[in-house]
Amino acid sequence: MNSEELKNLIESARETKGISQRELAKLTGISRSTLNDLINGKIKKVDIDDLRKIAETLDMSLQKLLKVAGYDEMLFYFSKDKYANKSSKDLKDLIEQYKESETDLLQFDFNKRERAREVGFIIFEVAEHLKLLKDGKSEYTLEQAIEELNKAQELLNPIMDKYDYDKLPKKN
């Protein structure tokens, strides 16, 4: 374990966040004395869960903390993960982007289905009017039918549009 590097990583991130060691201890749920011993290299084998709590609280990469804390065997598992060097804040932001894009895609789909229902209703009404017109039981005109079908066509145009895939989160 490289206790000096671990100390520098944690202290730098803590100062960047503008919180004291006391606040860090409170936010992570790690006792102040344990956190102080960890930062000052008095603990030779740091608890992985403590490192996770620190990484999440300070928006750091857990992988970096594990490496300097001497958990090289854990890094093998992380090396295959495309999110390995991401901080918990980065991962939360990525999840939020995916949620937003999912909501946008669902709204896009909902709007298409609503328009399709409107078009179906218009076509049904025109067909019914034309049947009555054919039997001489309606004053509905061909001009009205054409006007209604043109309205249906206008509603269909956006349904045929593709989803704008640029709205999806970018792959890293």
GROMACS elastic network, one bead per residue, 0.5 to 0.9 nm:
[ bonds ]
;  ai    aj funct       b0    kb
    1     4     6  0.88857   500
    1     5     6  0.88257   500
    1     6     6  0.82332   500
    1    41     6  0.87993   500
    1    44     6  0.71281   500
    1    45     6  0.77062   500
    1    46     6  0.89826   500
    1    67     6  0.81175   500
    1    68     6  0.57379   500
    1    71     6  0.81214   500
    2     5     6  0.54810   500
    2     6     6  0.62142   500
    2     7     6  0.86733   500
    2    41     6  0.83058   500
    2    67     6  0.87793   500
    2    68     6  0.53220   500
    2    69     6  0.62885   500
    2    70     6  0.72694   500
    3     7     6  0.59933   500
    3     8     6  0.85334   500
    3    38     6  0.81268   500
    3    39     6  0.72886   500
    3    40     6  0.70384   500
    3    42     6  0.84117   500
    3    43     6  0.87680   500
    3    44     6  0.83123   500
    3    68     6  0.73187   500
    3    69     6  0.71069   500
    4     7     6  0.50676   500
    4     8     6  0.61852   500
    4     9     6  0.86498   500
    4    39     6  0.81910   500
    4    40     6  0.76670   500
    4    41     6  0.71342   500
    4    68     6  0.89572   500
    5     9     6  0.60942   500
    5    10     6  0.85974   500
    5    68     6  0.65390   500
    5    69     6  0.88047   500
    6     9     6  0.51793   500
    6    10     6  0.62010   500
    6    11     6  0.84235   500
    6    38     6  0.86129   500
    6    39     6  0.69103   500
    6    40     6  0.88473   500
    6    41     6  0.82016   500
    6    64     6  0.89259   500
    6    65     6  0.67411   500
    6    68     6  0.57264   500
    6    69     6  0.66211   500
    7    10     6  0.53340   500
    7    11     6  0.58625   500
    7    12     6  0.82671   500
    7    38     6  0.79385   500
    7    40     6  0.65117   500
    7    41     6  0.75373   500
    8    11     6  0.52023   500
    8    12     6  0.57842   500
    8    13     6  0.83992   500
    8    39     6  0.84146   500
    9    12     6  0.53367   500
    9    13     6  0.62177   500
    9    14     6  0.85248   500
    9    60     6  0.88972   500
    9    64     6  0.86248   500
    9    65     6  0.77433   500
   10    13     6  0.52507   500
   10    14     6  0.59556   500
   10    15     6  0.85272   500
   10    39     6  0.73728   500
   10    54     6  0.78739   500
   10    55     6  0.85419   500
   10    58     6  0.80227   500
   10    60     6  0.86493   500
   10    65     6  0.84009   500
   11    15     6  0.60297   500
   11    16     6  0.84492   500
   11    21     6  0.84551   500
   11    39     6  0.79568   500
   12    15     6  0.52250   500
   12    16     6  0.61175   500
   12    17     6  0.86714   500
   13    17     6  0.62349   500
   13    18     6  0.85727   500
   13    58     6  0.60061   500
   13    59     6  0.79735   500
   13    60     6  0.73375   500
   14    17     6  0.51647   500
   14    18     6  0.62043   500
   14    19     6  0.57682   500
   14    20     6  0.70352   500
   14    21     6  0.75981   500
   14    24     6  0.75341   500
   14    58     6  0.63017   500
   15    19     6  0.61601   500
   15    20     6  0.74843   500
   16    19     6  0.79701   500
   16    58     6  0.86525   500
   17    58     6  0.68097   500
   17    59     6  0.88688   500
   19    22     6  0.80366   500
   19    23     6  0.59372   500
   19    24     6  0.65918   500
   20    23     6  0.51081   500
   20    24     6  0.61941   500
   20    25     6  0.86010   500
   21    25     6  0.61215   500
   21    26     6  0.85977   500
   21    32     6  0.74768   500
   21    35     6  0.77981   500
   21    36     6  0.77454   500
   22    25     6  0.51662   500
   22    26     6  0.63196   500
   22    27     6  0.87110   500
   22    31     6  0.88931   500
   22    32     6  0.62497   500
   22    35     6  0.88826   500
   23    26     6  0.50035   500
   23    27     6  0.60251   500
   23    28     6  0.84965   500
   24    27     6  0.50898   500
   24    28     6  0.60085   500
   24    29     6  0.82604   500
   24    30     6  0.81861   500
   24    32     6  0.84540   500
   24    35     6  0.84315   500
   24    54     6  0.77517   500
   24    57     6  0.75603   500
   24    58     6  0.83646   500
   25    28     6  0.53132   500
   25    29     6  0.57752   500
   25    30     6  0.50165   500
   25    31     6  0.57859   500
   25    32     6  0.53479   500
   25    33     6  0.87988   500
   25    34     6  0.86397   500
   25    35     6  0.64313   500
   25    36     6  0.88805   500
   25    54     6  0.87757   500
   26    29     6  0.52243   500
   26    30     6  0.67798   500
   26    31     6  0.74768   500
   26    32     6  0.78234   500
   27    30     6  0.79820   500
   27    53     6  0.85904   500
   27    54     6  0.87348   500
   27    57     6  0.69106   500
   28    31     6  0.85756   500
   28    50     6  0.77682   500
   28    53     6  0.54092   500
   28    54     6  0.62483   500
   28    56     6  0.84901   500
   28    57     6  0.65710   500
   29    32     6  0.89253   500
   29    50     6  0.87246   500
   29    53     6  0.80644   500
   30    33     6  0.83841   500
   30    34     6  0.65845   500
   30    35     6  0.62484   500
   30    50     6  0.70111   500
   30    53     6  0.83906   500
   30    54     6  0.89260   500
   31    34     6  0.52419   500
   31    35     6  0.61457   500
   31    36     6  0.85193   500
   32    35     6  0.51164   500
   32    36     6  0.59881   500
   32    37     6  0.85034   500
   33    36     6  0.50197   500
   33    37     6  0.60433   500
   33    38     6  0.84624   500
   34    37     6  0.50529   500
   34    38     6  0.60041   500
   34    39     6  0.85645   500
   34    43     6  0.82652   500
   35    39     6  0.61166   500
   35    40     6  0.84943   500
   35    50     6  0.87097   500
   36    39     6  0.51871   500
   36    40     6  0.60456   500
   36    41     6  0.85688   500
   36    42     6  0.84608   500
   37    40     6  0.51150   500
   37    41     6  0.60715   500
   37    43     6  0.59621   500
   38    41     6  0.53447   500
   38    42     6  0.59897   500
   38    43     6  0.52986   500
   38    44     6  0.82000   500
   38    46     6  0.68822   500
   39    42     6  0.77430   500
   39    43     6  0.84191   500
   40    43     6  0.80193   500
   41    44     6  0.67671   500
   43    46     6  0.60645   500
   44    69     6  0.84749   500
   45    48     6  0.88366   500
   45    69     6  0.72902   500
   45    70     6  0.77750   500
   45    71     6  0.89529   500
   46    49     6  0.86735   500
   46    50     6  0.73051   500
   46    51     6  0.73651   500
   46    69     6  0.66284   500
   46    70     6  0.86508   500
   47    50     6  0.52729   500
   47    51     6  0.65600   500
   47    52     6  0.88582   500
   48    51     6  0.50298   500
   48    52     6  0.62172   500
   48    53     6  0.87039   500
   48    66     6  0.75107   500
   48    69     6  0.89097   500
   48    71     6  0.85933   500
   49    53     6  0.62102   500
   49    54     6  0.86236   500
   50    53     6  0.51140   500
   50    54     6  0.62197   500
   50    55     6  0.85788   500
   51    54     6  0.50975   500
   51    55     6  0.60469   500
   51    56     6  0.85770   500
   51    62     6  0.69364   500
   51    65     6  0.65960   500
   51    66     6  0.72540   500
   51    69     6  0.86477   500
   52    55     6  0.50685   500
   52    56     6  0.61255   500
   52    57     6  0.85252   500
   52    61     6  0.89906   500
   52    62     6  0.60749   500
   52    65     6  0.84510   500
   52    66     6  0.88585   500
   53    56     6  0.52234   500
   53    57     6  0.60677   500
   53    58     6  0.85106   500
   54    57     6  0.51563   500
   54    58     6  0.59646   500
   54    59     6  0.81274   500
   54    60     6  0.77742   500
   54    62     6  0.84111   500
   54    65     6  0.89417   500
   55    58     6  0.53182   500
   55    59     6  0.55600   500
   55    61     6  0.60522   500
   55    62     6  0.53935   500
   55    65     6  0.74916   500
   55    87     6  0.71384   500
   55    88     6  0.71348   500
   56    59     6  0.50747   500
   56    60     6  0.64509   500
   56    61     6  0.82219   500
   56    62     6  0.79276   500
   56    87     6  0.71662   500
   56    88     6  0.52364   500
   56    89     6  0.73389   500
   57    60     6  0.78239   500
   57    88     6  0.82204   500
   57    89     6  0.88606   500
   58    87     6  0.85534   500
   58    88     6  0.85470   500
   58    89     6  0.86168   500
   59    62     6  0.89334   500
   59    86     6  0.87433   500
   59    87     6  0.50482   500
   59    88     6  0.53535   500
   59    89     6  0.51840   500
   59    90     6  0.76793   500
   60    63     6  0.86624   500
   60    64     6  0.79444   500
   60    65     6  0.80843   500
   60    85     6  0.86688   500
   60    86     6  0.75553   500
   60    88     6  0.67133   500
   60    89     6  0.78962   500
   61    64     6  0.54826   500
   61    65     6  0.67763   500
   61    66     6  0.88680   500
   61    84     6  0.74828   500
   61    85     6  0.54098   500
   61    86     6  0.55139   500
   61    88     6  0.71750   500
   62    65     6  0.51350   500
   62    66     6  0.60925   500
   62    67     6  0.85787   500
   62    84     6  0.78998   500
   62    85     6  0.75131   500
   62    86     6  0.81025   500
   62    87     6  0.69900   500
   62    88     6  0.82919   500
   63    66     6  0.51226   500
   63    67     6  0.61713   500
   63    68     6  0.88612   500
   63    74     6  0.84185   500
   63    75     6  0.66575   500
   63    78     6  0.71264   500
   63    79     6  0.89630   500
   63    84     6  0.63840   500
   63    85     6  0.62246   500
   63    86     6  0.85214   500
   63    87     6  0.89705   500
   64    67     6  0.51508   500
   64    68     6  0.64449   500
   64    69     6  0.85237   500
   64    85     6  0.75622   500
   65    68     6  0.54502   500
   65    69     6  0.59959   500
   65    70     6  0.86913   500
   65    71     6  0.86893   500
   66    69     6  0.50078   500
   66    70     6  0.62792   500
   66    71     6  0.51116   500
   66    72     6  0.70480   500
   66    74     6  0.74110   500
   66    75     6  0.74134   500
   67    70     6  0.53890   500
   67    71     6  0.55090   500
   67    72     6  0.55380   500
   67    73     6  0.89225   500
   67    74     6  0.82961   500
   67    75     6  0.70137   500
   68    71     6  0.75067   500
   68    72     6  0.84031   500
   69    72     6  0.83575   500
   70    73     6  0.83948   500
   71    74     6  0.55158   500
   71    75     6  0.69830   500
   72    75     6  0.51844   500
   72    76     6  0.72021   500
   73    76     6  0.57313   500
   73    77     6  0.77595   500
   74    77     6  0.56513   500
   74    78     6  0.67794   500
   74    79     6  0.89466   500
   75    79     6  0.58968   500
   75    80     6  0.89843   500
   75    84     6  0.88931   500
   76    79     6  0.52387   500
   76    80     6  0.73204   500
   77    80     6  0.61302   500
   77    81     6  0.73719   500
   78    81     6  0.51569   500
   78    82     6  0.82272   500
   78    83     6  0.82393   500
   78    84     6  0.54240   500
   78    85     6  0.85320   500
   79    82     6  0.77102   500
   79    84     6  0.66533   500
   79    85     6  0.89901   500
   80    83     6  0.88620   500
   80    84     6  0.78634   500
   81    84     6  0.52179   500
   81    85     6  0.86602   500
   82    85     6  0.77543   500
   82    86     6  0.85991   500
   82   172     6  0.81709   500
   83    86     6  0.53823   500
   83    87     6  0.85785   500
   83    91     6  0.76482   500
   84    87     6  0.83143   500
   86    89     6  0.78872   500
   86    90     6  0.56740   500
   86    91     6  0.63502   500
   87    90     6  0.50820   500
   87    91     6  0.63183   500
   87    92     6  0.86043   500
   88    92     6  0.60410   500
   88    93     6  0.85133   500
   89    92     6  0.50160   500
   89    93     6  0.60881   500
   89    94     6  0.85264   500
   90    93     6  0.50881   500
   90    94     6  0.61468   500
   90    95     6  0.86306   500
   91    95     6  0.61378   500
   91    96     6  0.85575   500
   92    95     6  0.50633   500
   92    96     6  0.61696   500
   92    97     6  0.86613   500
   93    96     6  0.50098   500
   93    97     6  0.62135   500
   93    98     6  0.86942   500
   94    97     6  0.50388   500
   94    98     6  0.62955   500
   94    99     6  0.86441   500
   94   169     6  0.77466   500
   95    98     6  0.50966   500
   95    99     6  0.61886   500
   95   100     6  0.86619   500
   96   100     6  0.61628   500
   96   101     6  0.85968   500
   97   100     6  0.51238   500
   97   101     6  0.61572   500
   97   102     6  0.85097   500
   97   168     6  0.79138   500
   97   169     6  0.61082   500
   98   101     6  0.50935   500
   98   102     6  0.59908   500
   98   103     6  0.85276   500
   98   168     6  0.73289   500
   98   169     6  0.64030   500
   99   102     6  0.50630   500
   99   103     6  0.61643   500
   99   104     6  0.85792   500
  100   103     6  0.51019   500
  100   104     6  0.61314   500
  100   105     6  0.85854   500
  100   168     6  0.86596   500
  101   105     6  0.60410   500
  101   106     6  0.84959   500
  101   167     6  0.65421   500
  101   168     6  0.54768   500
  101   169     6  0.71462   500
  102   105     6  0.50850   500
  102   106     6  0.60951   500
  102   107     6  0.85395   500
  102   168     6  0.82811   500
  103   106     6  0.50960   500
  103   107     6  0.61033   500
  103   108     6  0.85461   500
  104   107     6  0.50911   500
  104   108     6  0.61166   500
  104   109     6  0.86409   500
  104   167     6  0.82601   500
  105   109     6  0.62113   500
  105   110     6  0.85614   500
  105   163     6  0.76072   500
  105   167     6  0.88965   500
  105   168     6  0.88567   500
  106   109     6  0.50685   500
  106   110     6  0.60485   500
  106   111     6  0.85877   500
  107   111     6  0.60726   500
  107   112     6  0.85740   500
  108   111     6  0.52607   500
  108   112     6  0.63705   500
  108   113     6  0.88445   500
  108   163     6  0.73906   500
  109   112     6  0.51384   500
  109   113     6  0.63148   500
  109   114     6  0.87052   500
  109   163     6  0.88214   500
  110   113     6  0.51683   500
  110   114     6  0.61934   500
  110   115     6  0.87016   500
  111   114     6  0.50902   500
  111   115     6  0.62432   500
  111   116     6  0.85833   500
  111   159     6  0.83257   500
  112   115     6  0.52210   500
  112   116     6  0.61395   500
  112   117     6  0.86909   500
  112   156     6  0.86796   500
  112   158     6  0.75122   500
  112   159     6  0.52186   500
  112   160     6  0.86669   500
  113   117     6  0.62095   500
  113   118     6  0.87023   500
  113   159     6  0.81415   500
  114   117     6  0.51570   500
  114   118     6  0.63858   500
  114   119     6  0.87486   500
  115   118     6  0.50180   500
  115   119     6  0.61762   500
  115   120     6  0.85666   500
  115   152     6  0.89701   500
  115   155     6  0.60568   500
  115   156     6  0.70510   500
  115   158     6  0.85011   500
  115   159     6  0.71631   500
  116   119     6  0.50474   500
  116   120     6  0.61104   500
  116   121     6  0.86165   500
  116   155     6  0.76901   500
  116   156     6  0.70099   500
  116   159     6  0.73658   500
  117   120     6  0.50285   500
  117   121     6  0.61853   500
  117   122     6  0.86690   500
  118   121     6  0.51355   500
  118   122     6  0.62489   500
  118   123     6  0.86892   500
  118   152     6  0.77040   500
  118   155     6  0.77882   500
  119   122     6  0.51213   500
  119   123     6  0.61722   500
  119   124     6  0.85324   500
  119   149     6  0.86875   500
  119   151     6  0.82980   500
  119   152     6  0.50283   500
  119   153     6  0.78278   500
  119   155     6  0.65916   500
  119   156     6  0.70535   500
  120   123     6  0.52057   500
  120   124     6  0.60911   500
  120   125     6  0.86307   500
  120   152     6  0.82323   500
  121   124     6  0.50836   500
  121   125     6  0.61850   500
  121   126     6  0.86410   500
  122   125     6  0.51494   500
  122   126     6  0.61420   500
  122   127     6  0.85645   500
  122   148     6  0.67668   500
  122   149     6  0.73659   500
  122   151     6  0.83170   500
  122   152     6  0.64666   500
  123   126     6  0.51112   500
  123   127     6  0.60783   500
  123   128     6  0.85732   500
  123   148     6  0.79764   500
  123   149     6  0.69693   500
  123   152     6  0.73497   500
  124   127     6  0.51820   500
  124   128     6  0.62222   500
  124   129     6  0.86719   500
  125   128     6  0.51050   500
  125   129     6  0.61238   500
  125   130     6  0.85346   500
  125   148     6  0.89793   500
  126   129     6  0.50814   500
  126   130     6  0.60400   500
  126   131     6  0.86103   500
  126   144     6  0.85865   500
  126   145     6  0.58528   500
  126   146     6  0.89128   500
  126   148     6  0.70704   500
  126   149     6  0.76119   500
  127   130     6  0.50874   500
  127   131     6  0.62351   500
  127   132     6  0.87579   500
  127   145     6  0.85941   500
  128   131     6  0.51777   500
  128   132     6  0.64260   500
  128   133     6  0.86164   500
  129   132     6  0.51733   500
  129   133     6  0.60356   500
  129   134     6  0.85598   500
  129   138     6  0.70467   500
  129   139     6  0.88340   500
  129   140     6  0.63698   500
  129   141     6  0.86693   500
  129   145     6  0.80599   500
  130   134     6  0.59841   500
  130   135     6  0.85778   500
  130   138     6  0.83047   500
  130   140     6  0.74548   500
  130   141     6  0.82568   500
  130   142     6  0.80453   500
  130   145     6  0.76723   500
  131   134     6  0.51028   500
  131   135     6  0.63936   500
  131   136     6  0.86871   500
  131   137     6  0.86004   500
  131   138     6  0.87340   500
  132   135     6  0.51182   500
  132   136     6  0.61707   500
  132   138     6  0.53257   500
  132   139     6  0.86232   500
  132   140     6  0.82067   500
  133   137     6  0.56955   500
  133   139     6  0.67456   500
  133   140     6  0.62553   500
  133   141     6  0.75549   500
  133   142     6  0.89050   500
  134   137     6  0.75878   500
  134   138     6  0.82407   500
  135   138     6  0.78690   500
  136   139     6  0.79259   500
  137   140     6  0.89524   500
  138   141     6  0.83520   500
  140   143     6  0.84307   500
  140   144     6  0.66310   500
  140   145     6  0.77062   500
  141   144     6  0.51939   500
  141   145     6  0.64640   500
  141   146     6  0.87570   500
  142   146     6  0.61082   500
  142   147     6  0.84923   500
  143   146     6  0.50756   500
  143   147     6  0.61125   500
  143   148     6  0.86264   500
  144   148     6  0.61364   500
  144   149     6  0.85472   500
  145   148     6  0.51415   500
  145   149     6  0.60881   500
  145   150     6  0.85131   500
  146   149     6  0.50813   500
  146   150     6  0.60412   500
  146   151     6  0.85746   500
  147   150     6  0.51365   500
  147   151     6  0.63142   500
  147   152     6  0.87601   500
  148   151     6  0.50223   500
  148   152     6  0.63022   500
  148   153     6  0.87047   500
  149   153     6  0.61872   500
  149   154     6  0.86622   500
  150   154     6  0.62688   500
  150   155     6  0.87214   500
  151   154     6  0.50773   500
  151   155     6  0.64081   500
  151   156     6  0.87282   500
  152   155     6  0.50970   500
  152   156     6  0.62336   500
  152   157     6  0.89306   500
  153   157     6  0.63962   500
  154   157     6  0.55016   500
  154   158     6  0.78830   500
  155   158     6  0.65738   500
  155   159     6  0.73104   500
  156   159     6  0.51293   500
  156   160     6  0.66077   500
  157   160     6  0.54808   500
  157   161     6  0.70107   500
  158   161     6  0.51388   500
  158   162     6  0.85717   500
  159   162     6  0.81130   500
  161   164     6  0.87895   500
  162   165     6  0.84298   500
  163   166     6  0.87700   500
  163   167     6  0.87055   500
  164   167     6  0.59957   500
  164   168     6  0.81458   500
  165   168     6  0.55454   500
  165   169     6  0.89221   500
  166   169     6  0.77494   500
  166   170     6  0.80867   500
  167   170     6  0.86274   500
  168   171     6  0.89505   500
